[in-house]
Amino acid sequence: MIKINTNNLSFSAELLESKYKDISNEAIKWLIKKYDNNELWFIDLDINHDIEKINTFVAKNKDNFDSIVVLWIWWSALWTRAIMTALKWKFYNELSKEKRNNFPKLYILDNVDPIEISQLIEVIDYSRTLFIIISKSGWTLETISQFQFFKEKVEEKNLDYKKHFVVIAWENSSFKNDCLKKWLEVFDIPENVWGRFSVFTNVWLLPLAFIWIDIEKLLKWITNLKTSFFETDFKKNPALLTAIIQYHTYSELWKNINVIFPYISNFSYFWQWCKQLIWESLWKKDMWVTVVDAIWVTDQHSQLQLYYEWPNDKLLVFIELEKFENDLKISNLYNLKFEDLMHTEMFWTQTSITNYDKLNYTITLDRLCEEVIGELFFLYEFQTAILWEFYKINAFNQPGVEIWKNITKQRLEEQFWKIDLLNGKIN
């Protein structure tokens, strides 16, 4: 479960309730209306009819492969990395196969950097590697170029590429149909699902199932709690509470830098997903928020100087773990544990920040498991949707992103005339 502690804010819950009661009720009313009109599709992604298909596919194939490679740019790479590092820790791929319960390693290639691609080639055996290609429409140039490259490499090894590639695509896309014609296994992305809100789709359920994560638990807990996110009482609705805190801080107090400060080492990719979600969804019109990461104990020795002395324009969000599963003693001579040290350092960081009159609140996770991680992601998605209503903007588009896509495609056509990759075609 997740708890929100607002004791270190300079304003009271009563102030928020009285000041924003009407706007909160209106926002929730409009979200319910959108939900009833099937416009808030991300809320019902817990109802996934492909779970059995995914589990069957993984059970059938996990012993055939030592490595799973996800080929994708952008949102799915962030989610998959965030969940992988949160639940399977940073060094999962370094574990022996026995300690991985005979599940394969997972690599995520989310770039077209030739150095990174070359390094990946050095650690995989093509005959024992399954590539997961993720592209909604098939028009994502970076992903299609990765697909083309590794398809040729697999064929150069005289391997049947149909056995080494699986595709995740929009259910009605021409890309899906083309892949089916090539006899590739295909999993669907619902047609009305936008990228950064697609957290609970096959996009990352399939890769995560390949590394021994219970995807049914991830979805089941969302089913149990999602109705609470339509509550108008923010004491019962953590997404509404955190949205109101941020709206008040940004709009009334002019503190438009949001520092996400997790005291959990394995949350390094979670903040990156938050950054992408917030920037692409809300950086429009009159909503100007910059998301900054601070890395647990490390940045106590660097960024805190900035937060103490520089302009008071930041809202800090601490994320803590109530109970660490691995409770290691620092020394047998003392009863002091690393968990104690982590909690103590976080407490004094919060205390000192508060004493310097810097606003902050804390999200506490009672444990690291599929249910709690799923709840945290869902909270941030719903919080963003509520802010969308507060600011009256469209959180689902990204016009600025489309600009560079069009420029890149135009430039490639000028340099290389016209190539099939630009139209999502694989030779």
FENDACOR-V87042 format. One record per backbone hydrogen bond with DSSP energy under -0.5 kcal/mol. NH is the residue of the N-H (numbers start at 1). CO is the residue of the C=O. E is the energy in kcal/mol with one decimal. If there is no record, write none. Layout:
NH/CO/E, NH/CO/E
This chain:
3/364/-2.1, 5/3/-0.5, 5/362/-2.8, 6/4/-0.6, 9/6/-1.5, 16/12/-1.8, 17/13/-2.5, 18/14/-2.5, 19/15/-2.8, 20/16/-2.4, 21/17/-0.6, 24/20/-2.3, 25/21/-2.5, 26/22/-2.4, 27/23/-2.2, 28/24/-2.6, 29/25/-2.3, 30/26/-2.3, 31/27/-2.2, 32/28/-2.6, 33/29/-2.1, 34/30/-2.6, 35/31/-2.7, 36/32/-2.8, 37/33/-1.6, 38/35/-1.7, 39/34/-3.2, 40/34/-0.6, 41/39/-0.5, 43/40/-1.4, 44/41/-1.0, 45/42/-1.0, 47/44/-1.7, 48/46/-1.4, 49/47/-0.6, 51/48/-0.9, 54/50/-3.0, 55/51/-2.8, 56/52/-2.4, 57/53/-2.4, 58/54/-2.7, 59/55/-2.5, 60/56/-2.0, 61/57/-1.6, 62/58/-2.8, 64/61/-1.7, 65/61/-0.7, 65/62/-0.6, 66/128/-2.5, 67/128/-1.9, 68/105/-2.4, 69/130/-2.8, 70/68/-0.5, 70/107/-2.9, 71/69/-0.6, 71/132/-3.0, 72/70/-0.7, 72/109/-1.9, 78/74/-1.3, 79/75/-2.3, 80/76/-2.6, 81/77/-2.2, 82/78/-2.6, 83/79/-3.0, 84/80/-2.7, 85/81/-2.8, 86/82/-1.7, 87/83/-2.6, 88/84/-2.7, 89/85/-0.6, 92/89/-1.1, 94/91/-1.1, 95/91/-0.6, 95/92/-1.5, 100/96/-1.4, 101/98/-1.6, 102/97/-3.4, 103/100/-1.7, 105/66/-2.8, 107/68/-3.2, 109/70/-2.8, 109/107/-0.5, 110/108/-0.8, 114/112/-0.5, 117/113/-2.3, 118/114/-2.2, 119/115/-2.2, 120/116/-2.2, 121/117/-2.2, 122/118/-1.2, 123/119/-0.6, 123/120/-1.5, 124/120/-0.7, 124/121/-0.7, 126/124/-0.6, 128/125/-2.2, 129/126/-1.4, 130/67/-2.3, 131/164/-3.1, 132/69/-2.9, 133/131/-0.6, 133/166/-2.8, 134/71/-2.0, 134/132/-0.5, 135/133/-0.6, 135/168/-2.3, 141/139/-1.0, 144/140/-2.5, 145/141/-2.4, 146/142/-1.9, 147/143/-2.7, 148/144/-2.6, 149/145/-2.2, 150/146/-2.6, 151/147/-2.3, 152/148/-1.9, 153/149/-1.8, 154/150/-2.5, 155/151/-2.2, 156/152/-2.1, 157/153/-0.8, 157/154/-0.7, 158/155/-1.9, 159/154/-1.7, 161/159/-0.9, 163/160/-1.9, 164/161/-1.4, 165/161/-0.6, 166/131/-2.4, 167/185/-2.8, 168/133/-2.8, 169/187/-2.1, 170/136/-2.3, 171/189/-1.9, 173/170/-1.4, 175/137/-0.5, 177/173/-1.7, 178/174/-2.7, 179/175/-2.2, 180/176/-2.4, 181/177/-2.0, 182/178/-1.0, 183/180/-1.7, 184/179/-2.3, 185/165/-0.7, 187/167/-2.9, 189/169/-2.1, 193/190/-1.7, 194/192/-0.5, 197/194/-0.9, 198/195/-2.3, 201/198/-1.7, 202/188/-0.5, 204/201/-1.2, 205/201/-1.6, 206/202/-1.8, 208/204/-1.8, 209/205/-2.1, 210/206/-1.1, 211/208/-1.5, 212/209/-1.1, 213/208/-1.2, 215/213/-1.2, 218/214/-1.4, 219/215/-1.5, 220/216/-2.6, 221/217/-1.6, 222/218/-0.6, 223/219/-1.7, 224/220/-1.4, 225/221/-1.4, 226/222/-2.1, 228/225/-1.4, 229/225/-0.5, 229/226/-1.2, 230/227/-1.6, 231/228/-1.4, 234/232/-0.8, 236/233/-2.0, 237/233/-0.6, 241/237/-2.4, 242/238/-2.4, 243/239/-1.8, 244/240/-2.5, 245/241/-2.3, 246/242/-2.1, 247/243/-2.7, 248/244/-2.7, 249/245/-2.4, 250/246/-3.0, 251/247/-2.7, 252/248/-1.9, 253/248/-1.4, 255/249/-2.4, 256/254/-0.8, 257/313/-1.4, 258/256/-0.5, 258/290/-2.9, 259/257/-0.7, 259/315/-2.5, 260/258/-0.7, 260/292/-2.8, 261/259/-0.6, 261/317/-3.3, 262/260/-0.5, 262/294/-0.6, 263/319/-3.7, 267/264/-2.1, 268/265/-0.8, 271/267/-1.4, 273/269/-1.9, 274/270/-2.3, 275/271/-2.6, 276/272/-2.2, 277/273/-2.7, 278/274/-2.8, 279/275/-2.8, 280/276/-2.1, 281/277/-1.4, 282/278/-2.7, 283/279/-1.8, 284/282/-2.5, 284/287/-0.6, 287/284/-2.6, 288/286/-0.8, 289/287/-0.6, 290/256/-2.4, 291/289/-0.5, 292/258/-2.8, 294/260/-2.1, 296/262/-1.2, 296/294/-1.0, 299/295/-2.1, 300/297/-1.6, 301/298/-1.6, 302/299/-1.0, 303/299/-0.5, 304/299/-1.5, 305/302/-0.9, 306/302/-0.6, 306/303/-0.6, 307/303/-2.1, 308/304/-2.8, 309/305/-2.1, 310/306/-2.1, 313/311/-2.2, 315/257/-2.9, 316/359/-2.3, 317/259/-3.4, 318/316/-0.6, 318/361/-2.5, 319/261/-1.6, 320/363/-2.5, 322/320/-0.6, 322/365/-3.3, 327/325/-1.0, 328/326/-1.3, 330/336/-2.7, 331/336/-0.6, 334/331/-0.9, 338/328/-2.6, 341/337/-2.0, 342/338/-2.8, 343/339/-2.5, 344/340/-2.4, 345/341/-2.6, 346/342/-2.1, 347/343/-2.4, 348/344/-2.3, 349/345/-1.8, 350/346/-2.8, 351/347/-2.6, 352/348/-2.4, 353/349/-2.4, 354/350/-2.6, 355/351/-2.4, 356/352/-1.3, 357/354/-2.0, 358/353/-2.0, 359/314/-0.5, 359/357/-0.5, 360/8/-0.9, 361/316/-1.8, 362/5/-2.4, 363/318/-3.2, 364/3/-2.9, 364/362/-0.6, 365/320/-2.8, 365/363/-0.5, 366/1/-2.0, 369/367/-0.8, 373/369/-2.4, 374/370/-2.4, 375/371/-2.0, 376/372/-2.2, 377/373/-2.2, 378/374/-2.2, 379/375/-2.4, 380/376/-1.9, 381/377/-2.0, 382/378/-2.6, 383/379/-2.8, 384/380/-1.9, 385/381/-1.9, 386/382/-2.2, 387/383/-2.2, 388/384/-1.9, 389/385/-1.4, 390/386/-2.3, 391/387/-2.6, 392/388/-0.9, 393/388/-1.8, 395/393/-0.8, 397/394/-0.6, 401/398/-0.8, 402/398/-1.5, 403/399/-1.1, 404/400/-0.9, 405/401/-1.3, 406/402/-2.2, 407/403/-2.1, 408/404/-2.7, 409/405/-2.4, 410/406/-2.3, 411/407/-2.6, 412/408/-2.4, 413/409/-2.2, 414/410/-1.9, 415/411/-2.1, 416/412/-3.3, 417/413/-0.9, 422/419/-1.3, 423/420/-1.8, 424/421/-1.8, 425/420/-2.1, 427/425/-0.5
